[in-house]
Amino acid sequence: FFEVPKQKLYMNNIGDLENKYGYGESLCLVYCKYNHNVIASSNVKHIINFCVQNDIVYITTEDMLYKALQKGLMTFDECEEFIRTLIKQDSYLSIRSMDEYVPREIML
């Protein structure tokens, strides 16, 4: 039995994922997989299967907007404007308004 250095594991996994997710996202996913960290992504439709299979906690842009609204860091109107801006930039969101957001139980 021999132990493969973490760096080699990272690089092998990144290489496997890079065609599917791109280098930056692959790097984040692999880092979180081996270091038990949380990933924040607006690209949930791409990462959700990997996160679920590897027990990686993820938070979405929508989750962060909700927390900002809850804590008074942003107003409802500011959240709505942020969402409109992202939609205009062709970013994918699961909601079109904060009224559609369903809070998730996230264990951080």
N, C-alpha and C positions, 0 to 999 in steps of 0.2 A: 504494500500500500504506500502510495506517495501522495503528497498534497500538491495540487496545482496552485501556483501563486494566483492571488486575486486578480492581478493585472492581466494575466493570460485568460482567465475566465471572462473578465470584462471584454477584452478584445474579441474573443471567440463569439460571445453573445452579441456584441455590437455588430460584428460582421454578418451574423445571421439575420439580424433585425433591420439593418441599414436599408436594404432594398424596399422594405415594407414601410418604414417610418421616417427615413432620413437619418442623417448622422446625429444631429443634436437631440432629437427625440429619443433615438435608440440609446444614446449615452445616458440620458436622464432615466430611462426605464431600467436599464441594467444597473445603474448606480443604486436606484431605489430598491431593486430586487435584492441586492447583496448587502445593503446597509440599512434595510428596514426603515426607509424614509418615505415621506409623502410626496406625491407628484401633483403639481398644479398644472392643469392643461385645459385649453378650450377645444382641444382636438379629441374629445372623449370618444367619439364614434370609432376612432382608430386605435385608441389605447385600452379601452375597457376590457377586452378579452384578455390581453396580456396581464393587466392589473389583477383581474379576478383569478386567473390561473396561478399567479405568483403572489397572491395575498398582499398586493400593494394598495395602500390607501391612496385615493385620488380625490382632489377637489376641483371643481369646475369654476369657470368664470362666473357662472350664475350663483354658485355657492359663495364666492367671495363678495359679489355684489350684495347678496342677502345679508351676509355678516356685516358689511359696511353700513347697510341700511339699519340693521338692528342696533349697531353700536353708535349710530349718529354720525358716522364719518362721511356719509353721503345721504342726500335727501332722495326721496322717491323720484322726483323729477330729474335729478342728476343720474340716477341709475337708468331711468328711461332714455335719457339722452345718450348715455354710454352705449346702451343696447342698440339704439338707432344708428349710432356711428359705426359700431362693429358690423351691423347688417349692411350698411352702405359700402363697407370695405369687403363685402362678400365673406365675412367670417361666419363660421357655423355656430349657432347657438341653439339650444333646445327650446328656447322661449323667445317670444317677440315682445314680451312685456313682463315686468316684475309681478303683475297680477297672475301670471301663469305659473310662476315658480312654486314648486312643492318642496318645502324644506326636507333635507336628508339628514339622517342621524349619522354624523361623521365622527369617528373615534380618532381624535388627534392626540 
